[in-house]
């Protein structure tokens, strides 16, 4: 009698979970959304860590699907948020998900929030501070903020030596570019300072945006495309200087040459 009762209860749980889980919409081409939290808990008999494992296994399958990658990982941040809410010590979603979203200019704020949560949960893991530095530099070209994150990462256990050296480089670069911006703003009528140091700052900003686009597998050939896709703000450029892009290398050119 007892096995029959268990079988009935199990069947009821499965039916309930199936009703709560969103449809996959394979015929319409719409992305698969994360299941409802309640559905996962029902399917796992209330065990949240098991529920998280179930969602994580499904997400791993999705990440390995070429169609999902081509669609730029839709709803990935919602999957990650659900999984880590159910299982705070499960860090795999942070490692995989954040890396995949790092170069997407439209999801920078979400990635920053996920990294902040991850760093607070694992304060001795240097990788999350390092990725926050990568996001700050390549996503926003904020060299000083990137240096802050990398300096914090360098103090954590097992951080490789290059992290501290990179932090030092970015701090000096950020100070230089910030000083130039302040000098330019102080000049009457907002005229730009077009010395070699200014050009170097603009060059590095363009190249950081190019690297971010490649990280996001976002094809581009021109500065206009980088700007249109959100990787580079229009205000990053200076009047009177044109640029040639080859790969991720930006070379200043006289505008008459660039137009030929």
PATOR-527972 format. One line per 3 residues: number of its first residue (from 1); for each residue z, y, x of N, C-alpha, C, CB. Coordinates in steps of 0.2 Angstrom, whole numbers, plus 5000, padded with zeros to 4 digits. Glycine has a CB too. Layout:
BEGIN
NUM) Z/Y/X/Z/Y/X/Z/Y/X/Z/Y/X; ...;
This chain:
BEGIN
1) 5000/4994/5004/5000/5000/5000/5000/5006/5004/5006/5000/4995; 5004/5006/5010/5005/5012/5014/4998/5013/5017/5010/5010/5019; 4994/5008/5020/4987/5010/5023/4983/5013/5018/4984/5004/5025;
4) 4983/5011/5011/4979/5014/5006/4980/5022/5005/4980/5010/5000; 4987/5023/5005/4989/5030/5004/4987/5034/5010/4997/5031/5004; 4987/5032/5016/4985/5035/5022/4977/5037/5022/4987/5032/5029;
7) 4974/5031/5019/4966/5032/5019/4965/5038/5014/4963/5025/5017; 4968/5038/5008/4967/5043/5003/4968/5050/5006/4971/5042/4997; 4974/5051/5009/4976/5057/5012/4971/5059/5017/4983/5057/5016;
10) 4969/5055/5022/4964/5056/5027/4957/5059/5024/4962/5050/5031; 4955/5055/5018/4949/5057/5015/4949/5064/5012/4947/5052/5010; 4955/5065/5009/4956/5072/5006/4956/5078/5012/4963/5072/5002;
13) 4959/5076/5017/4959/5081/5023/4952/5082/5025/4963/5078/5029; 4948/5077/5026/4941/5078/5028/4937/5082/5023/4938/5071/5029; 4938/5080/5017/4934/5084/5012/4936/5091/5012/4935/5081/5005;
16) 4942/5093/5012/4945/5100/5012/4942/5103/5018/4952/5100/5012; 4942/5100/5024/4940/5103/5030/4932/5105/5030/4941/5099/5036; 4929/5100/5027/4921/5101/5026/4920/5107/5022/4918/5094/5023;
19) 4924/5108/5017/4922/5113/5012/4924/5120/5016/4926/5113/5006; 4929/5120/5020/4931/5126/5023/4926/5128/5029/4938/5126/5026; 4923/5123/5032/4919/5124/5038/4912/5128/5036/4918/5118/5042;
22) 4910/5133/5039/4904/5136/5037/4898/5132/5038/4903/5143/5041; 4893/5132/5034/4887/5129/5035/4883/5131/5041/4882/5129/5029; 4879/5126/5044/4876/5128/5051/4870/5132/5050/4874/5122/5054;
25) 4867/5132/5044/4861/5136/5043/4855/5135/5048/4862/5144/5043; 4854/5128/5049/4849/5126/5054/4842/5128/5052/4849/5119/5056; 4841/5128/5045/4834/5129/5043/4832/5137/5043/4834/5127/5036;
28) 4837/5141/5042/4836/5148/5042/4836/5151/5049/4841/5152/5038; 4838/5147/5054/4838/5150/5061/4844/5155/5062/4832/5154/5062; 4849/5155/5057/4855/5159/5058/4860/5156/5063/4858/5161/5052;
31) 4863/5160/5067/4868/5157/5072/4874/5153/5069/4871/5162/5077; 4876/5148/5072/4882/5144/5069/4888/5148/5070/4882/5137/5072; 4892/5149/5065/4898/5153/5066/4904/5149/5067/4899/5157/5059;
34) 4909/5151/5070/4915/5147/5071/4918/5145/5064/4920/5151/5075; 4921/5139/5064/4924/5136/5058/4930/5141/5057/4926/5129/5059; 4932/5140/5050/4938/5144/5048/4944/5141/5052/4939/5144/5041;
37) 4949/5145/5054/4955/5142/5057/4959/5137/5053/4960/5148/5059; 4959/5139/5046/4962/5134/5042/4959/5127/5041/4963/5137/5035; 4952/5127/5042/4949/5121/5042/4950/5117/5048/4941/5122/5041;
40) 4951/5120/5054/4952/5116/5060/4959/5113/5059/4952/5121/5066; 4964/5117/5057/4971/5115/5056/4972/5109/5051/4976/5121/5054; 4968/5110/5046/4968/5104/5041/4965/5098/5045/4964/5106/5035;
43) 4959/5099/5048/4956/5093/5051/4960/5090/5057/4949/5095/5054; 4965/5094/5060/4969/5091/5065/4976/5090/5063/4969/5096/5071; 4977/5090/5056/4984/5088/5053/4989/5093/5056/4986/5081/5055;
46) 4987/5100/5056/4991/5105/5058/4993/5106/5065/4998/5104/5055; 4990/5102/5070/4991/5102/5077/4986/5107/5080/4990/5095/5080; 4989/5113/5082/4985/5119/5084/4981/5117/5090/4989/5125/5084;
49) 4984/5114/5095/4981/5113/5101/4975/5108/5100/4986/5110/5106; 4976/5103/5096/4970/5098/5094/4965/5102/5091/4973/5092/5090; 4966/5107/5086/4961/5111/5083/4957/5115/5088/4965/5115/5078;
52) 4961/5118/5093/4957/5121/5098/4953/5117/5102/4962/5125/5103; 4955/5111/5103/4951/5106/5107/4944/5105/5103/4954/5100/5109; 4945/5104/5097/4939/5102/5093/4934/5108/5093/4941/5101/5085;
55) 4937/5114/5092/4932/5120/5092/4929/5121/5099/4936/5126/5090; 4933/5119/5104/4930/5120/5111/4925/5115/5113/4936/5119/5116; 4926/5109/5110/4921/5104/5111/4914/5106/5108/4923/5097/5109;
58) 4915/5109/5102/4909/5111/5098/4905/5117/5102/4910/5113/5091; 4910/5122/5105/4907/5127/5108/4903/5125/5115/4912/5132/5110; 4906/5120/5118/4903/5118/5124/4896/5115/5122/4907/5112/5128;
61) 4895/5111/5117/4889/5109/5114/4884/5115/5113/4890/5105/5108; 4886/5120/5110/4882/5126/5109/4880/5129/5115/4886/5131/5104; 4884/5130/5120/4883/5134/5126/4877/5130/5130/4889/5134/5130;
64) 4877/5123/5129/4872/5119/5132/4865/5119/5128/4875/5112/5133; 4865/5122/5123/4859/5122/5119/4855/5128/5121/4861/5123/5111; 4848/5126/5123/4844/5131/5125/4843/5137/5120/4837/5128/5127;
67) 4842/5135/5114/4841/5140/5108/4847/5145/5108/4840/5136/5101; 4853/5142/5109/4859/5147/5108/4859/5152/5114/4865/5142/5109; 4857/5149/5120/4856/5154/5126/4851/5159/5125/4855/5150/5132;
70) 4845/5157/5122/4840/5162/5121/4842/5167/5116/4834/5158/5119; 4846/5165/5111/4848/5170/5106/4854/5175/5109/4851/5166/5100; 4856/5174/5115/4861/5178/5119/4868/5176/5116/4859/5185/5118;
73) 4869/5170/5115/4876/5168/5113/4879/5171/5107/4880/5169/5119; 4876/5171/5101/4879/5175/5096/4886/5172/5094/4874/5174/5090; 4890/5177/5092/4897/5175/5090/4901/5172/5095/4897/5171/5083;
76) 4899/5172/5101/4903/5168/5106/4910/5171/5107/4899/5169/5113; 4911/5178/5106/4917/5181/5107/4922/5179/5101/4917/5188/5107; 4919/5177/5095/4923/5175/5090/4925/5168/5091/4919/5175/5083;
79) 4921/5164/5094/4923/5157/5096/4929/5157/5101/4917/5153/5099; 4928/5161/5106/4933/5162/5111/4940/5164/5108/4931/5166/5117; 4940/5169/5104/4946/5172/5101/4949/5167/5097/4944/5178/5097;
82) 4945/5163/5093/4948/5157/5089/4952/5152/5093/4943/5154/5084; 4948/5150/5098/4951/5144/5102/4957/5146/5106/4945/5142/5107; 4957/5152/5109/4963/5154/5113/4969/5156/5109/4961/5160/5118;
85) 4967/5158/5102/4973/5159/5098/4976/5153/5096/4970/5163/5091; 4972/5147/5095/4975/5141/5093/4979/5138/5099/4970/5136/5090; 4976/5139/5105/4978/5136/5111/4979/5141/5117/4974/5129/5113;
88) 4984/5145/5118/4984/5150/5122/4984/5148/5130/4991/5154/5122; 4985/5142/5131/4985/5139/5138/4978/5136/5140/4990/5134/5139; 4974/5136/5135/4967/5134/5137/4963/5139/5139/4964/5130/5130;
91) 4961/5139/5146/4958/5145/5149/4950/5144/5150/4961/5146/5156; 4948/5138/5149/4941/5136/5149/4936/5141/5146/4939/5129/5147; 4938/5143/5139/4934/5147/5135/4933/5154/5139/4936/5148/5128;
94) 4939/5156/5142/4938/5163/5145/4933/5163/5151/4945/5165/5148; 4934/5157/5155/4930/5157/5161/4922/5156/5159/4932/5151/5165; 4921/5152/5154/4914/5151/5152/4911/5157/5148/4913/5145/5148;
97) 4915/5159/5143/4913/5164/5139/4912/5171/5142/4917/5165/5133; 4917/5173/5146/4916/5180/5149/4911/5180/5154/4923/5182/5152; 4910/5175/5157/4904/5175/5162/4897/5176/5159/4904/5169/5166;
100) 4897/5173/5153/4890/5173/5150/4889/5180/5146/4890/5168/5144; 4895/5183/5144/4894/5190/5141/4894/5196/5146/4899/5190/5136; 4896/5194/5152/4898/5200/5157/4892/5205/5157/4899/5197/5163;
103) 4886/5203/5157/4880/5208/5158/4878/5211/5151/4875/5205/5161; 4881/5209/5146/4878/5212/5139/4881/5219/5138/4880/5207/5134; 4877/5224/5138/4879/5231/5138/4882/5232/5131/4874/5236/5139;
106) 4881/5228/5126/4883/5230/5119/4890/5226/5118/4878/5227/5114; 4892/5222/5123/4898/5218/5121/4903/5219/5127/4897/5211/5121; 4903/5225/5131/4907/5226/5136/4914/5227/5134/4905/5233/5140;
109) 4915/5231/5128/4922/5232/5126/4926/5225/5124/4922/5237/5120; 4922/5221/5121/4924/5214/5119/4926/5210/5125/4919/5211/5114; 4922/5210/5130/4923/5207/5136/4929/5209/5139/4917/5207/5141;
112) 4930/5216/5140/4936/5219/5143/4942/5217/5139/4935/5227/5143; 4942/5216/5132/4948/5214/5129/4950/5207/5130/4947/5215/5121; 4945/5203/5130/4946/5196/5132/4949/5195/5139/4939/5192/5131;
115) 4946/5199/5144/4949/5198/5151/4956/5201/5151/4944/5202/5155; 4958/5206/5147/4964/5209/5147/4969/5203/5144/4965/5215/5143; 4967/5200/5139/4971/5195/5136/4972/5189/5141/4968/5192/5130;
118) 4967/5187/5145/4967/5182/5149/4972/5183/5155/4960/5180/5152; 4971/5190/5158/4975/5192/5164/4982/5192/5162/4973/5199/5166; 4984/5194/5156/4991/5194/5154/4994/5187/5153/4992/5198/5147;
121) 4990/5182/5151/4992/5176/5150/4993/5172/5157/4988/5172/5145; 4988/5174/5161/4988/5170/5168/4989/5176/5173/4982/5166/5169; 4994/5179/5174/4995/5185/5179/4994/5183/5186/5002/5188/5178;
124) 4994/5177/5188/4993/5175/5195/4986/5172/5197/4998/5169/5197; 4982/5173/5192/4975/5170/5193/4971/5176/5194/4972/5167/5186; 4968/5177/5201/4964/5183/5203/4958/5183/5200/4964/5182/5210;
127) 4955/5178/5197/4948/5178/5194/4947/5183/5189/4946/5171/5192; 4952/5184/5184/4951/5188/5179/4951/5196/5181/4957/5187/5174; 4956/5197/5186/4955/5204/5188/4949/5205/5192/4961/5205/5193;
130) 4946/5200/5195/4940/5201/5199/4934/5202/5194/4938/5195/5203; 4934/5199/5189/4929/5199/5184/4930/5206/5180/4929/5194/5178; 4936/5209/5179/4936/5215/5177/4934/5221/5181/4944/5217/5175;
133) 4934/5219/5188/4931/5224/5193/4924/5224/5192/4933/5222/5200; 4921/5218/5192/4914/5217/5191/4911/5221/5185/4912/5209/5191; 4915/5220/5179/4913/5223/5173/4913/5231/5174/4917/5221/5167;
136) 4918/5233/5177/4919/5240/5178/4914/5243/5182/4926/5242/5181; 4912/5240/5187/4907/5242/5192/4899/5242/5189/4907/5239/5199; 4898/5235/5187/4891/5234/5185/4890/5236/5178/4889/5227/5186;
139) 4895/5236/5174/4894/5238/5167/4895/5245/5166/4899/5234/5163; 4899/5248/5169/4900/5256/5168/4899/5260/5174/4907/5257/5165; 4898/5257/5180/4897/5260/5186/4903/5265/5187/4891/5264/5187;
142) 4909/5262/5186/4916/5266/5187/4919/5263/5193/4920/5266/5181; 4917/5265/5199/4919/5262/5205/4926/5263/5206/4915/5266/5211; 4930/5268/5204/4937/5269/5205/4941/5264/5201/4939/5276/5204;
145) 4938/5263/5195/4942/5258/5190/4941/5251/5193/4939/5258/5183; 4934/5250/5196/4933/5243/5199/4938/5242/5205/4926/5243/5201; 4939/5247/5209/4943/5246/5214/4950/5245/5212/4943/5253/5219;
148) 4952/5248/5207/4959/5246/5204/4960/5239/5202/4961/5251/5198; 4955/5236/5199/4955/5229/5197/4955/5225/5203/4949/5228/5192; 4951/5226/5208/4950/5222/5214/4956/5222/5218/4944/5224/5218;
151) 4959/5228/5219/4965/5229/5223/4971/5224/5220/4968/5236/5223; 4971/5224/5213/4976/5220/5209/4974/5213/5211/4976/5222/5202; 4968/5211/5210/4966/5204/5212/4968/5202/5219/4958/5203/5210;
154) 4967/5206/5223/4968/5205/5231/4975/5203/5232/4966/5210/5235; 4980/5205/5228/4987/5204/5229/4989/5197/5226/4991/5209/5226; 4985/5194/5222/4987/5188/5219/4985/5182/5223/4983/5187/5212;
157) 4989/5176/5222/4988/5170/5226/4981/5167/5226/4993/5165/5223; 4979/5165/5232/4973/5162/5233/4967/5167/5232/4972/5156/5228; 4968/5173/5232/4962/5178/5232/4959/5178/5239/4965/5185/5230;
160) 4952/5177/5239/4949/5177/5245/4949/5184/5248/4941/5175/5244; 4948/5184/5255/4949/5191/5259/4943/5196/5256/4948/5189/5266; 4937/5193/5254/4932/5198/5253/4934/5203/5247/4926/5194/5251;
163) 4939/5201/5243/4941/5205/5237/4944/5211/5239/4945/5201/5232; 4948/5211/5244/4952/5217/5246/4947/5222/5250/4957/5215/5251; 4942/5219/5254/4937/5223/5257/4932/5226/5252/4933/5218/5262;
166) 4930/5222/5247/4926/5225/5242/4930/5231/5238/4924/5220/5237; 4936/5230/5237/4940/5236/5234/4940/5242/5238/4947/5233/5232; 4941/5241/5244/4941/5247/5249/4934/5251/5249/4943/5245/5256;
169) 4929/5247/5249/4922/5250/5249/4921/5253/5242/4917/5244/5250; 4923/5250/5237/4921/5254/5230/4926/5260/5230/4923/5249/5225; 4932/5260/5232/4936/5266/5232/4933/5272/5235/4943/5264/5234;
172) 4931/5270/5241/4928/5276/5245/4921/5278/5242/4926/5274/5253; 4918/5274/5239/4911/5276/5236/4913/5280/5229/4907/5269/5234; 4918/5277/5226/4920/5281/5220/4922/5288/5221/4925/5277/5216;
175) 4926/5289/5226/4929/5295/5228/4923/5300/5229/4934/5295/5233; 4919/5297/5233/4913/5302/5235/4909/5304/5229/4908/5298/5240; 4907/5299/5225/4903/5301/5219/4906/5305/5214/4900/5295/5216;
178) 4913/5304/5213/4917/5309/5209/4917/5316/5212/4924/5306/5208; 4918/5316/5219/4918/5323/5222/4911/5327/5221/4920/5322/5229; 4906/5323/5222/4899/5326/5221/4899/5328/5214/4894/5321/5223;
181) 4901/5324/5209/4900/5326/5202/4904/5333/5200/4902/5321/5197; 4910/5333/5203/4914/5339/5202/4911/5345/5205/4921/5338/5205; 4908/5344/5211/4904/5350/5215/4898/5352/5210/4902/5348/5222;
184) 4895/5347/5208/4889/5349/5204/4891/5353/5198/4885/5343/5202; 4896/5351/5195/4899/5354/5188/4901/5361/5190/4904/5350/5185; 4903/5363/5196/4906/5369/5197/4900/5374/5199/4910/5369/5203;
187) 4894/5372/5200/4888/5376/5201/4886/5380/5195/4883/5373/5205; 4884/5386/5196/4882/5390/5190/4876/5387/5187/4880/5397/5192; 4876/5387/5180/4871/5385/5176/4870/5377/5177/4864/5388/5178;
190) 4875/5374/5179/4875/5366/5180/4869/5364/5184/4874/5364/5173; 4867/5367/5189/4862/5365/5194/4865/5359/5197/4859/5370/5199; 4860/5354/5199/4863/5348/5202/4863/5348/5210/4858/5342/5200;
193) 4867/5345/5213/4867/5345/5220/4863/5339/5222/4875/5344/5223; 4857/5341/5226/4852/5335/5227/4852/5333/5234/4845/5338/5225; 4858/5333/5237/4858/5331/5244/4858/5323/5245/4865/5333/5247;
196) 4858/5321/5251/4857/5313/5252/4863/5310/5249/4857/5312/5259; 4869/5312/5249/4874/5309/5246/4874/5308/5239/4881/5312/5248; 4871/5313/5235/4870/5312/5228/4865/5307/5227/4868/5319/5225;
199) 4860/5307/5230/4854/5302/5229/4857/5295/5230/4848/5304/5234; 4861/5295/5235/4864/5288/5237/4868/5286/5231/4869/5288/5243; 4872/5290/5227/4876/5288/5222/4872/5286/5216/4881/5294/5219;
202) 4866/5290/5215/4862/5288/5209/4858/5281/5211/4856/5294/5208; 4856/5280/5217/4853/5274/5219/4858/5268/5217/4851/5274/5226; 4864/5269/5219/4869/5263/5218/4870/5262/5211/4875/5265/5222;
205) 4870/5267/5207/4871/5267/5200/4865/5263/5196/4872/5274/5196; 4859/5265/5199/4853/5262/5196/4853/5254/5198/4846/5265/5199; 4855/5253/5204/4855/5246/5206/4860/5242/5203/4856/5246/5214;
208) 4866/5245/5201/4871/5241/5198/4868/5240/5191/4877/5246/5197; 4865/5244/5187/4862/5243/5181/4857/5238/5181/4859/5250/5178; 4853/5238/5186/4848/5233/5187/4851/5226/5188/4843/5234/5193;
211) 4856/5225/5192/4860/5219/5193/4863/5217/5186/4865/5220/5198; 4866/5221/5182/4869/5220/5176/4863/5217/5171/4872/5226/5172; 4857/5220/5171/4852/5217/5167/4850/5210/5169/4846/5222/5167;
214) 4849/5209/5175/4848/5202/5177/4853/5197/5176/4846/5202/5185; 4859/5199/5176/4865/5195/5174/4864/5193/5167/4872/5198/5176; 4862/5198/5163/4861/5197/5156/4854/5194/5154/4862/5203/5152;
217) 4850/5192/5159/4844/5189/5158/4839/5194/5154/4844/5182/5155; 4840/5200/5155/4837/5205/5151/4831/5208/5155/4841/5211/5149; 4824/5206/5153/4819/5208/5158/4818/5215/5157/4813/5204/5155;
220) 4816/5218/5163/4814/5225/5164/4810/5227/5170/4821/5230/5164; 4806/5232/5169/4802/5234/5175/4803/5241/5177/4794/5232/5173; 4805/5245/5172/4806/5252/5174/4813/5255/5172/4801/5256/5169;
223) 4814/5261/5174/4820/5264/5172/4821/5265/5165/4821/5271/5176; 4815/5267/5162/4815/5268/5154/4818/5262/5151/4808/5270/5152; 4816/5256/5153/4818/5250/5150/4825/5249/5151/4814/5244/5152;
226) 4828/5250/5157/4835/5250/5158/4839/5254/5153/4837/5251/5165; 4837/5260/5153/4840/5265/5148/4839/5263/5141/4837/5272/5149; 4834/5261/5139/4833/5258/5132/4837/5253/5130/4825/5257/5131;
229) 4838/5248/5135/4842/5242/5133/4850/5243/5134/4840/5236/5138; 4852/5250/5136/4859/5251/5137/4862/5250/5143/4862/5248/5131; 4858/5248/5148/4861/5246/5155/4863/5252/5159/4857/5241/5159;
232) 4859/5258/5158/4859/5264/5162/4859/5270/5157/4853/5264/5167; 4864/5274/5157/4864/5280/5153/4859/5285/5156/4871/5283/5153; 4856/5289/5151/4851/5294/5154/4854/5299/5158/4848/5297/5148;
235) 4860/5301/5157/4863/5306/5161/4865/5304/5169/4870/5308/5158; 4863/5297/5170/4864/5295/5177/4859/5298/5182/4864/5287/5177; 4853/5300/5179/4848/5302/5184/4849/5310/5185/4841/5301/5180;
238) 4845/5312/5190/4846/5319/5192/4839/5322/5191/4848/5320/5199; 4838/5328/5189/4831/5331/5188/4828/5332/5195/4832/5338/5185; 4821/5331/5195/4817/5332/5201/4816/5326/5205/4819/5338/5204;
241) 4820/5320/5204/4819/5314/5208/4817/5309/5203/4826/5313/5211; 4812/5305/5206/4809/5299/5202/4811/5293/5206/4802/5300/5201; 4810/5287/5203/4813/5281/5207/4807/5276/5206/4819/5279/5204;
244) 4807/5271/5211/4803/5265/5211/4808/5259/5211/4798/5265/5217; 4807/5255/5206/4811/5249/5206/4807/5243/5208/4814/5248/5199; 4810/5239/5213/4807/5233/5215/4813/5228/5215/4804/5233/5222;
247) 4813/5223/5210/4819/5219/5209/4825/5223/5207/4820/5215/5216; 4830/5223/5211/4836/5227/5210/4837/5232/5215/4842/5222/5210; 4831/5234/5219/4832/5239/5224/4828/5245/5221/4828/5237/5230;
250) 4832/5251/5221/4829/5257/5219/4828/5262/5225/4834/5261/5214; 4822/5265/5225/4820/5269/5230/4818/5276/5228/4814/5266/5234; 4821/5281/5230/4819/5288/5228/4812/5290/5230/4824/5293/5230;
253) 4808/5293/5226/4801/5295/5227/4800/5302/5224/4796/5290/5224; 4796/5306/5228/4794/5312/5225/4790/5310/5218/4789/5316/5229; 4791/5314/5213/4789/5313/5206/4781/5313/5206/4791/5318/5201;
256) 4778/5316/5211/4771/5316/5211/4768/5309/5214/4768/5322/5216; 4772/5306/5218/4770/5300/5221/4772/5294/5216/4774/5298/5227; 4777/5295/5212/4779/5290/5207/4774/5290/5201/4786/5291/5205;
259) 4771/5295/5200/4766/5296/5195/4759/5293/5196/4765/5303/5192; 4758/5292/5203/4751/5289/5205/4750/5282/5203/4750/5290/5212;
